[in-house]
């Protein structure tokens, strides 16, 4: 089960580039249900995400490079290209800051995962976060892949 909140980012923190980061490429084989492939460095993953907004099922399966490249040709919409920074926050959380590239630039999104809905609802974001878009499907990567 994945429990996360998602926010637009109104300004990048001054030191964001100093944090660990990876370049990601991901595409969607289906957006309902969500079936995604992702390349992160030399790691390849197939992900299924169930219905929901803040809380939903998520299953990840490893792929080989060959399987990823085969499925990449079958994706619908645009391939999402972004850099994900992992920024520690309040000693308990990790903010995943996504800086989108190519056709989705200059979009900036931040996600934070939680261990419970109660914890998610009590979370106070840092000042550099913008609008909470957790309950908007407009900012799901599966929606963004359709170029909407």
MDTraj code that builds the backbone (N, CA, C; nanometers):
import mdtraj as md
import numpy as np

residues = "UNK UNK UNK UNK UNK UNK UNK UNK UNK UNK UNK UNK UNK UNK UNK UNK UNK UNK UNK UNK UNK UNK UNK UNK UNK UNK UNK UNK UNK UNK UNK UNK UNK UNK UNK UNK UNK UNK UNK UNK UNK UNK UNK UNK UNK UNK UNK UNK UNK UNK UNK UNK UNK UNK UNK UNK UNK UNK UNK UNK UNK UNK UNK UNK UNK UNK UNK UNK UNK UNK UNK UNK UNK UNK UNK UNK UNK UNK UNK UNK UNK UNK UNK UNK UNK UNK UNK UNK UNK UNK UNK UNK UNK UNK UNK UNK UNK UNK UNK UNK UNK UNK UNK UNK UNK UNK UNK UNK UNK UNK UNK UNK UNK UNK UNK UNK UNK UNK UNK UNK UNK UNK UNK UNK UNK UNK UNK UNK UNK UNK UNK UNK UNK UNK UNK UNK UNK UNK UNK UNK UNK UNK UNK UNK UNK UNK UNK UNK".split()
xyz = np.array([
    [0.0850, -0.1184, 0.0000],
    [0.0000, 0.0000, 0.0000],
    [0.0892, 0.1241, 0.0000],
    [0.0582, 0.2156, -0.0874],
    [0.1311, 0.3418, -0.0961],
    [0.0423, 0.4526, -0.0409],
    [0.0976, 0.5309, 0.0520],
    [0.0277, 0.6469, 0.1077],
    [0.1188, 0.7658, 0.0847],
    [0.0752, 0.8570, -0.0013],
    [0.1602, 0.9720, -0.0312],
    [0.0778, 1.0952, -0.0622],
    [0.1417, 1.2097, -0.0388],
    [0.0842, 1.3375, -0.0791],
    [0.1744, 1.3988, -0.1840],
    [0.1132, 1.4760, -0.2731],
    [0.1852, 1.5351, -0.3855],
    [0.1579, 1.6848, -0.3876],
    [0.2635, 1.7617, -0.4161],
    [0.2548, 1.9069, -0.4154],
    [0.3232, 1.9651, -0.5389],
    [0.2679, 2.0759, -0.5895],
    [0.3427, 2.1569, -0.6837],
    [0.4550, 2.2244, -0.6060],
    [0.5592, 2.2632, -0.6741],
    [0.6720, 2.3297, -0.6091],
    [0.6757, 2.4727, -0.6599],
    [0.6691, 2.5683, -0.5666],
    [0.6674, 2.7086, -0.6096],
    [0.8071, 2.7652, -0.6289],
    [0.9058, 2.7096, -0.5579],
    [1.0443, 2.7511, -0.5797],
    [1.1360, 2.6381, -0.5350],
    [1.2398, 2.6159, -0.6113],
    [1.3349, 2.5107, -0.5770],
    [1.4175, 2.5529, -0.4564],
    [1.4420, 2.4595, -0.3641],
    [1.5307, 2.4944, -0.2525],
    [1.6710, 2.5230, -0.3070],
    [1.7406, 2.6145, -0.2451],
    [1.8700, 2.6615, -0.2965],
    [1.9707, 2.5490, -0.3156],
    [1.9693, 2.4473, -0.2322],
    [2.0716, 2.3428, -0.2344],
    [2.0227, 2.2092, -0.2911],
    [1.9112, 2.2085, -0.3651],
    [1.8511, 2.0819, -0.4064],
    [1.9456, 1.9942, -0.4885],
    [2.0338, 2.0554, -0.5662],
    [2.1231, 1.9779, -0.6534],
    [2.2316, 1.9019, -0.5765],
    [2.2474, 1.9322, -0.4472],
    [2.3482, 1.8627, -0.3661],
    [2.2973, 1.7295, -0.3117],
    [2.1684, 1.7029, -0.3241],
    [2.1101, 1.5798, -0.2697],
    [2.1181, 1.4653, -0.3707],
    [2.1134, 1.3413, -0.3213],
    [2.1158, 1.2269, -0.4136],
    [2.0040, 1.2383, -0.5166],
    [2.0357, 1.2015, -0.6407],
    [1.9355, 1.2114, -0.7466],
    [1.9619, 1.1071, -0.8542],
    [1.8548, 1.0784, -0.9293],
    [1.8627, 0.9846, -1.0410],
    [1.7805, 1.0400, -1.1558],
    [1.8272, 1.0107, -1.2758],
    [1.7502, 1.0434, -1.3944],
    [1.6543, 0.9276, -1.4197],
    [1.5279, 0.9586, -1.4396],
    [1.4255, 0.8568, -1.4617],
    [1.3626, 0.8737, -1.5991],
    [1.3295, 0.7606, -1.6577],
    [1.2506, 0.7575, -1.7803],
    [1.1376, 0.6602, -1.7519],
    [1.0154, 0.7026, -1.7804],
    [0.9039, 0.6115, -1.7556],
    [0.7948, 0.6303, -1.8595],
    [0.7283, 0.5187, -1.8875],
    [0.6192, 0.5196, -1.9831],
    [0.5057, 0.4330, -1.9315],
    [0.3912, 0.4478, -1.9934],
    [0.2703, 0.3806, -1.9463],
    [0.2153, 0.2863, -2.0522],
    [0.1972, 0.1616, -2.0108],
    [0.1349, 0.0612, -2.0970],
    [-0.0160, 0.0711, -2.0856],
    [-0.0620, 0.1212, -1.9714],
    [-0.2046, 0.1403, -1.9448],
    [-0.2168, 0.2497, -1.8394],
    [-0.3213, 0.3312, -1.8513],
    [-0.3451, 0.4335, -1.7489],
    [-0.4651, 0.4002, -1.6619],
    [-0.5386, 0.2952, -1.6965],
    [-0.6525, 0.2525, -1.6148],
    [-0.6759, 0.1039, -1.6346],
    [-0.6186, 0.0190, -1.5477],
    [-0.5345, 0.0519, -1.4326],
    [-0.3973, 0.1005, -1.4783],
    [-0.3260, 0.1624, -1.3848],
    [-0.1934, 0.2140, -1.4169],
    [-0.0932, 0.0993, -1.4218],
    [-0.0306, 0.0829, -1.5374],
    [0.0790, -0.0122, -1.5550],
    [0.1928, 0.0669, -1.6183],
    [0.3025, 0.0788, -1.5419],
    [0.4123, 0.1672, -1.5797],
    [0.5426, 0.0881, -1.5912],
    [0.6277, 0.1318, -1.6822],
    [0.7654, 0.0832, -1.6853],
    [0.8555, 0.1999, -1.6518],
    [0.9676, 0.1702, -1.5840],
    [1.0583, 0.2783, -1.5446],
    [1.2024, 0.2318, -1.5547],
    [1.2847, 0.3235, -1.6014],
    [1.4295, 0.3050, -1.6030],
    [1.4892, 0.4079, -1.5086],
    [1.5680, 0.3603, -1.4120],
    [1.6389, 0.4477, -1.3185],
    [1.7831, 0.3991, -1.3148],
    [1.8705, 0.4661, -1.3896],
    [2.0076, 0.4159, -1.4026],
    [2.0052, 0.2839, -1.4760],
    [2.0581, 0.1797, -1.4133],
    [2.0554, 0.0471, -1.4750],
    [1.9541, -0.0449, -1.4073],
    [1.8535, 0.0148, -1.3428],
    [1.7447, -0.0593, -1.2791],
    [1.6173, -0.0386, -1.3609],
    [1.5487, -0.1481, -1.3897],
    [1.4283, -0.1450, -1.4728],
    [1.3143, -0.2090, -1.3943],
    [1.1974, -0.1437, -1.3949],
    [1.0858, -0.1877, -1.3113],
    [0.9544, -0.1792, -1.3868],
    [0.8677, -0.2758, -1.3612],
    [0.7279, -0.2737, -1.4057],
    [0.6448, -0.2503, -1.2807],
    [0.5548, -0.1528, -1.2837],
    [0.4740, -0.1181, -1.1674],
    [0.3265, -0.1216, -1.2027],
    [0.2472, -0.1791, -1.1109],
    [0.1011, -0.1744, -1.1185],
    [0.0552, -0.0873, -1.0031],
    [-0.0334, 0.0089, -1.0310],
    [-0.0913, 0.0932, -0.9271],
    [-0.2426, 0.0798, -0.9326],
    [-0.3018, 0.0538, -0.8175],
    [-0.4467, 0.0419, -0.8083],
    [-0.5141, 0.1785, -0.8089],
    [-0.6466, 0.1755, -0.8007],
    [-0.7247, 0.2997, -0.7978],
    [-0.7017, 0.3721, -0.6655],
    [-0.7170, 0.5034, -0.6691],
    [-0.7045, 0.5829, -0.5475],
    [-0.6224, 0.7068, -0.5735],
    [-0.6204, 0.7956, -0.4742],
    [-0.5452, 0.9197, -0.4870],
    [-0.4339, 0.9252, -0.3827],
    [-0.4672, 0.9438, -0.2553],
    [-0.3637, 0.9494, -0.1525],
    [-0.3205, 0.8085, -0.1097],
    [-0.4133, 0.7147, -0.1144],
    [-0.3848, 0.5773, -0.0722],
    [-0.4209, 0.4832, -0.1861],
    [-0.3247, 0.3986, -0.2259],
    [-0.3547, 0.3004, -0.3295],
    [-0.2509, 0.1881, -0.3287],
    [-0.2941, 0.0762, -0.3843],
    [-0.2052, -0.0382, -0.3950],
    [-0.0958, -0.0084, -0.4962],
    [0.0229, -0.0645, -0.4695],
    [0.1324, -0.0514, -0.5648],
    [0.2173, -0.1773, -0.5580],
    [0.2463, -0.2342, -0.6736],
    [0.3299, -0.3538, -0.6835],
    [0.4396, -0.3266, -0.7851],
    [0.5630, -0.3580, -0.7473],
    [0.6783, -0.3381, -0.8340],
    [0.7441, -0.4713, -0.8656],
    [0.7747, -0.4929, -0.9925],
    [0.8427, -0.6140, -1.0368],
    [0.9665, -0.5752, -1.1162],
    [1.0779, -0.6450, -1.0942],
    [1.1983, -0.6127, -1.1711],
    [1.1844, -0.6548, -1.3166],
    [1.2471, -0.5775, -1.4039],
    [1.2545, -0.6091, -1.5468],
    [1.4012, -0.6176, -1.5870],
    [1.4282, -0.6914, -1.6915],
    [1.5610, -0.6867, -1.7526],
    [1.5653, -0.5663, -1.8458],
    [1.6845, -0.5273, -1.8857],
    [1.6993, -0.4173, -1.9807],
    [1.6285, -0.4519, -2.1117],
    [1.6440, -0.5766, -2.1575],
    [1.5812, -0.6187, -2.2835],
    [1.4292, -0.6111, -2.2740],
    [1.3730, -0.6546, -2.1611],
    [1.2273, -0.6492, -2.1432],
    [1.1799, -0.5044, -2.1401],
    [1.2547, -0.4172, -2.0706],
    [1.2190, -0.2758, -2.0657],
    [1.2189, -0.2157, -2.2065],
    [1.3237, -0.2416, -2.2814],
    [1.3337, -0.1851, -2.4162],
    [1.2227, -0.2371, -2.5075],
    [1.1844, -0.3635, -2.4896],
    [1.0736, -0.4200, -2.5676],
    [0.9422, -0.3497, -2.5313],
    [0.9152, -0.3356, -2.4011],
    [0.7901, -0.2729, -2.3556],
    [0.7884, -0.1230, -2.3844],
    [0.9052, -0.0592, -2.3852],
    [0.9139, 0.0846, -2.4115],
    [0.8498, 0.1199, -2.5457],
    [0.8635, 0.0326, -2.6422],
    [0.8055, 0.0563, -2.7746],
    [0.6531, 0.0456, -2.7737],
    [0.5975, -0.0126, -2.6684],
    [0.4532, -0.0348, -2.6598],
    [0.3817, 0.0675, -2.5709],
    [0.4552, 0.1647, -2.5184],
    [0.3925, 0.2618, -2.4291],
    [0.3022, 0.3570, -2.5072],
    [0.2027, 0.4088, -2.4386],
    [0.1110, 0.5079, -2.4953],
    [0.1551, 0.6472, -2.4528],
    [0.1298, 0.7448, -2.5351],
    [0.1592, 0.8833, -2.4989],
    [0.3072, 0.9125, -2.4993],
    [0.3435, 1.0140, -2.4222],
    [0.4836, 1.0558, -2.4184],
    [0.5601, 0.9781, -2.3120],
    [0.6874, 0.9624, -2.3346],
    [0.7766, 0.9050, -2.2349],
    [0.8149, 1.0180, -2.1401],
    [0.7977, 0.9952, -2.0118],
    [0.8299, 1.0981, -1.9130],
    [0.9780, 1.0887, -1.8786],
    [1.0429, 1.2046, -1.8788],
    [1.1849, 1.2148, -1.8493],
    [1.1981, 1.3180, -1.7380],
    [1.2600, 1.2766, -1.6265],
    [1.2719, 1.3675, -1.5130],
    [1.3936, 1.3311, -1.4295],
    [1.4333, 1.4242, -1.3446],
    [1.5375, 1.3979, -1.2460],
    [1.4694, 1.4021, -1.1096],
    [1.4927, 1.2965, -1.0309],
    [1.4320, 1.2863, -0.8974],
    [1.5404, 1.3058, -0.7922],
    [1.5184, 1.4075, -0.7095],
    [1.6075, 1.4372, -0.5972],
    [1.5427, 1.3848, -0.4697],
    [1.6237, 1.3240, -0.3826],
    [1.5736, 1.2731, -0.2539],
    [1.6269, 1.3628, -0.1433],
    [1.5349, 1.4404, -0.0853],
    [1.5716, 1.5435, 0.0110],
    [1.5167, 1.5066, 0.1494],
    [1.6040, 1.4885, 0.2485],
    [1.5547, 1.4576, 0.3831],
    [1.4807, 1.5780, 0.4416],
    [1.3772, 1.5473, 0.5216],
    [1.2961, 1.6538, 0.5814],
    [1.2496, 1.6093, 0.7193],
    [1.2749, 1.6910, 0.8193],
    [1.2324, 1.6680, 0.9573],
    [1.2770, 1.5311, 1.0118],
    [1.3912, 1.4836, 0.9708],
    [1.4497, 1.3582, 1.0195],
    [1.3610, 1.2348, 1.0005],
    [1.2395, 1.2521, 0.9519],
    [1.1457, 1.1400, 0.9401],
    [1.1051, 1.1129, 0.7962],
    [1.1130, 1.2137, 0.7128],
    [1.0596, 1.2034, 0.5777],
    [1.1685, 1.2190, 0.4720],
    [1.1360, 1.1701, 0.3539],
    [1.2178, 1.1966, 0.2359],
    [1.1266, 1.2592, 0.1316],
    [1.1606, 1.3795, 0.0906],
    [1.0870, 1.4468, -0.0160],
    [1.1462, 1.3992, -0.1479],
    [1.0607, 1.3511, -0.2361],
    [1.1035, 1.3160, -0.3713],
    [1.0654, 1.4322, -0.4618],
    [1.1661, 1.5097, -0.4984],
    [1.1467, 1.6274, -0.5825],
    [1.1707, 1.5876, -0.7273],
    [1.0677, 1.5999, -0.8101],
    [1.0784, 1.5669, -0.9522],
    [1.0890, 1.6942, -1.0348],
    [1.2006, 1.7055, -1.1075],
    [1.2234, 1.8153, -1.2013],
    [1.2041, 1.7555, -1.3403],
    [1.0926, 1.7893, -1.4024],
    [1.0577, 1.7315, -1.5314],
    [1.1373, 1.7966, -1.6436],
    [1.1715, 1.7162, -1.7423],
    [1.2512, 1.7604, -1.8554],
    [1.1688, 1.7504, -1.9839],
    [1.2262, 1.7930, -2.0919],
    [1.1673, 1.7804, -2.2251],
    [1.0291, 1.8468, -2.2316],
    [0.9291, 1.7771, -2.2821],
    [0.7983, 1.8391, -2.3080],
    [0.7230, 1.8787, -2.1808],
    [0.7594, 1.8224, -2.0663],
    [0.6895, 1.8571, -1.9420],
    [0.7611, 1.9651, -1.8604],
    [0.8790, 2.0075, -1.9058],
    [0.9495, 2.1173, -1.8375],
    [0.8669, 2.2443, -1.8540],
    [0.8586, 2.3282, -1.7562],
    [0.9339, 2.3364, -1.6320],
    [0.8573, 2.2830, -1.5098],
    [0.7750, 2.1811, -1.5269],
    [0.6948, 2.1284, -1.4165],
    [0.7838, 2.0770, -1.3046],
    [0.7462, 2.1111, -1.1803],
    [0.8149, 2.0654, -1.0596],
    [0.7110, 2.0080, -0.9649],
    [0.7315, 1.8842, -0.9201],
    [0.6408, 1.8200, -0.8255],
    [0.7210, 1.7592, -0.7111],
    [0.6608, 1.7564, -0.5937],
    [0.7228, 1.6931, -0.4777],
    [0.6239, 1.5937, -0.4179],
    [0.6752, 1.4755, -0.3811],
    [0.5933, 1.3723, -0.3184],
    [0.6570, 1.3322, -0.1859],
    [0.5705, 1.3005, -0.0898],
    [0.6168, 1.2518, 0.0400],
    [0.5332, 1.1303, 0.0752],
    [0.6006, 1.0211, 0.1140],
    [0.5308, 0.8979, 0.1523],
    [0.5183, 0.8896, 0.3038],
    [0.4110, 0.8223, 0.3473],
    [0.3786, 0.8127, 0.4891],
    [0.3453, 0.6690, 0.5267],
    [0.3494, 0.6415, 0.6570],
    [0.3173, 0.5075, 0.7050],
    [0.1693, 0.4915, 0.7385],
    [0.0946, 0.6035, 0.7466],
    [-0.0491, 0.5953, 0.7747],
    [-0.1206, 0.7164, 0.7161],
    [-0.2520, 0.7029, 0.6979],
    [-0.3318, 0.8169, 0.6500],
    [-0.3304, 0.9301, 0.7515],
    [-0.3351, 0.8951, 0.8793],
    [-0.3349, 0.9967, 0.9842],
    [-0.2068, 1.0806, 0.9772],
    [-0.0947, 1.0129, 0.9609],
    [0.0325, 1.0833, 0.9488],
    [0.0322, 1.1738, 0.8255],
    [-0.0187, 1.1238, 0.7147],
    [-0.0258, 1.2032, 0.5916],
    [-0.1104, 1.3282, 0.6114],
    [-0.2226, 1.3134, 0.6795],
    [-0.3130, 1.4268, 0.7011],
    [-0.2561, 1.5311, 0.7962],
    [-0.1624, 1.4916, 0.8821],
    [-0.1028, 1.5841, 0.9789],
    [0.0253, 1.6505, 0.9277],
    [0.0718, 1.6096, 0.8136],
    [0.1989, 1.6583, 0.7590],
    [0.1934, 1.8071, 0.7282],
    [0.2950, 1.8799, 0.7729],
    [0.3087, 2.0223, 0.7421],
    [0.4254, 2.0381, 0.6454],
    [0.3980, 2.0784, 0.5214],
    [0.5028, 2.0865, 0.4192],
    [0.5970, 2.2044, 0.4409],
    [0.7164, 2.1954, 0.3825],
    [0.8087, 2.3101, 0.3906],
    [0.7563, 2.4281, 0.3086],
    [0.8117, 2.5446, 0.3346],
    [0.7647, 2.6697, 0.2718],
    [0.7807, 2.6699, 0.1199],
    [0.8740, 2.5921, 0.0661],
    [0.8973, 2.5947, -0.0787],
    [0.7956, 2.5119, -0.1563],
    [0.7119, 2.4367, -0.0857],
    [0.6032, 2.3638, -0.1518],
    [0.4943, 2.4620, -0.1908],
    [0.4266, 2.4301, -0.3005],
    [0.3126, 2.5089, -0.3445],
    [0.1840, 2.4341, -0.3146],
    [0.0910, 2.4410, -0.4072],
    [-0.0422, 2.3815, -0.3917],
    [-0.0363, 2.2298, -0.3707],
    [-0.1183, 2.1815, -0.2782],
    [-0.1337, 2.0376, -0.2550],
    [-0.2220, 1.9834, -0.3677],
    [-0.1671, 1.8945, -0.4509],
    [-0.2413, 1.8385, -0.5644],
    [-0.2650, 1.6882, -0.5476],
    [-0.2599, 1.6431, -0.4224],
    [-0.2787, 1.5012, -0.3914],
    [-0.4075, 1.4468, -0.4520],
    [-0.5127, 1.5240, -0.4447],
    [-0.6437, 1.4743, -0.4872],
    [-0.6805, 1.5186, -0.6293],
    [-0.5814, 1.5592, -0.7052],
    [-0.6029, 1.5977, -0.8447],
    [-0.5363, 1.4949, -0.9360],
    [-0.6127, 1.4277, -1.0179],
    [-0.5542, 1.3321, -1.1114],
    [-0.4752, 1.4028, -1.2215],
    [-0.4916, 1.5330, -1.2356],
    [-0.4200, 1.6110, -1.3377],
    [-0.2686, 1.5962, -1.3253],
    [-0.2200, 1.5753, -1.2026],
    [-0.0758, 1.5684, -1.1805],
    [-0.0237, 1.4268, -1.1584],
    [-0.1071, 1.3265, -1.1830],
    [-0.0560, 1.1892, -1.1837],
    [0.0331, 1.1764, -1.3060],
    [0.1444, 1.1066, -1.2926],
    [0.2339, 1.0884, -1.4065],
    [0.1630, 1.0171, -1.5214],
    [0.0699, 0.9272, -1.4880],
    [-0.0049, 0.8577, -1.5928],
    [-0.0882, 0.9564, -1.6751],
    [-0.1423, 1.0584, -1.6125],
    [-0.2161, 1.1631, -1.6832],
    [-0.1200, 1.2497, -1.7640],
    [-0.0074, 1.2859, -1.7027],
    [0.0911, 1.3688, -1.7715],
    [0.1443, 1.2999, -1.8963],
    [0.1512, 1.1669, -1.8940],
    [0.2019, 1.0936, -2.0095],
    [0.1099, 1.1064, -2.1315],
    [-0.0133, 1.1423, -2.1072],
    [-0.1092, 1.1602, -2.2184],
    [-0.0992, 1.2995, -2.2786],
    [-0.0112, 1.3828, -2.2204],
    [0.0089, 1.5169, -2.2749],
    [-0.1054, 1.6115, -2.2461],
    [-0.1782, 1.5888, -2.1389],
    [-0.2932, 1.6750, -2.1052],
    [-0.2523, 1.7976, -2.0280],
])
top = md.Topology()
chain = top.add_chain()
for i, resn in enumerate(residues, 1):
    res = top.add_residue(resn, chain, resSeq=i)
    for name in ("N", "CA", "C"):
        top.add_atom(name, md.element.get_by_symbol(name[0]), res)
traj = md.Trajectory(xyz[None], top)
